[in-house]
Structure formats: structure tokens, C-alpha cells
Amino acid sequence: MLFRRLAGGGVIVDLDGDRIFELNDTGARIWECLQAGQSVAMLPAILSNEFDVDANAAAAEVRRLIAELQAAGLLER
């Protein structure tokens, strides 16, 4: 699996599944944090601080994206 940061987001390239998964800027940041070893519990605070959004909204976005990534087989459960 490869990740590439792009202007306004990023892409995950699943070489095994021959798929490309596009992420917006928030999603790309979540992916970067996960790959850097940040805990899921810390992500809402990180996003809230970096993107100036409400912590509850950030937590909802984290849950949504993680569920999508798991469903796509890009993250382990």
C-alpha cells in the first residue's frame, strides 16, 4: 500500500487490490496520523486543533473514515 499527499488531500494506492482510494485534506491527515502511530483516541483533538473544528465533529469524521477504510480493507479492525 502506498500513500501520496496531494494538494487538497491524498491518495492511498492498494497494490494488492489494484485500487486507488482518494482522501480529502482531513482524511489525508487522519491517514498520516495513523501511519505515524497516533492512537485513534487522539485524532479528534489533533484534527480539532489543526483544522479549527469542533471536537465532536472531528470525532464523527474520524469514525466515518476509519469505518470506510476498514470496509475497503485498508485498515485492520
C-alpha positions as CSV (number, residue, x, y, z in Angstrom):
1,M,0.0,0.0,0.0
2,L,1.3,3.4,-0.9
3,F,0.2,6.9,0.2
4,R,0.8,10.1,-1.7
5,R,0.0,13.6,-0.3
6,L,-1.6,15.8,-2.9
7,A,-2.8,19.4,-2.9
8,G,-6.1,19.3,-1.0
9,G,-5.8,15.7,0.1
10,G,-4.1,12.5,-0.8
11,V,-4.5,9.0,-2.3
12,I,-4.0,5.5,-1.0
13,V,-2.9,3.1,-3.7
14,D,-3.8,-0.5,-2.8
15,L,-1.3,-2.5,-4.9
16,D,-2.8,-5.9,-3.9
17,G,-6.4,-4.9,-4.7
18,D,-5.4,-2.7,-7.7
19,R,-7.4,0.2,-6.3
20,I,-7.0,3.9,-5.6
21,F,-8.7,5.5,-2.6
22,E,-9.0,9.3,-2.7
23,L,-8.9,11.3,0.5
24,N,-9.8,14.9,1.2
25,D,-7.3,17.0,3.3
26,T,-8.9,15.9,6.6
27,G,-8.8,12.2,5.5
28,A,-5.2,12.5,4.4
29,R,-4.3,14.0,7.8
30,I,-6.1,11.1,9.6
31,W,-4.2,8.6,7.5
32,E,-0.8,10.3,8.2
33,C,-1.5,10.3,11.9
34,L,-2.5,6.6,11.9
35,Q,0.7,5.7,9.9
36,A,2.8,7.7,12.4
37,G,1.4,5.6,15.3
38,Q,-1.1,8.1,16.7
39,S,-4.0,6.5,18.6
40,V,-7.5,6.8,17.2
41,A,-8.5,8.4,20.6
42,M,-6.1,11.3,20.0
43,L,-7.2,12.0,16.4
44,P,-10.2,14.2,17.2
45,A,-8.1,16.5,19.4
46,I,-5.4,16.7,16.7
47,L,-8.0,17.5,14.0
48,S,-9.8,20.0,16.1
49,N,-6.6,21.9,16.7
50,E,-5.2,21.7,13.2
51,F,-8.5,22.3,11.3
52,D,-10.2,24.6,13.8
53,V,-13.3,22.4,14.0
54,D,-15.4,21.2,16.9
55,A,-14.1,18.1,18.7
56,N,-17.4,16.3,18.3
57,A,-17.4,17.0,14.5
58,A,-13.8,15.8,14.3
59,A,-14.6,12.6,16.2
60,A,-17.5,11.9,13.9
61,E,-15.2,12.4,10.8
62,V,-12.6,10.0,12.3
63,R,-15.2,7.3,13.0
64,R,-16.7,7.7,9.5
65,L,-13.3,7.5,7.7
66,I,-12.0,4.6,9.8
67,A,-15.1,2.6,9.1
68,E,-14.7,3.3,5.3
69,L,-11.0,2.3,5.4
70,Q,-11.8,-0.9,7.3
71,A,-14.7,-1.7,4.9
72,A,-12.3,-1.2,2.0
73,G,-9.7,-3.5,3.6
74,L,-7.2,-0.7,4.0
75,L,-7.1,-0.8,7.8
76,E,-7.2,-3.7,10.1
77,R,-10.1,-3.8,12.6
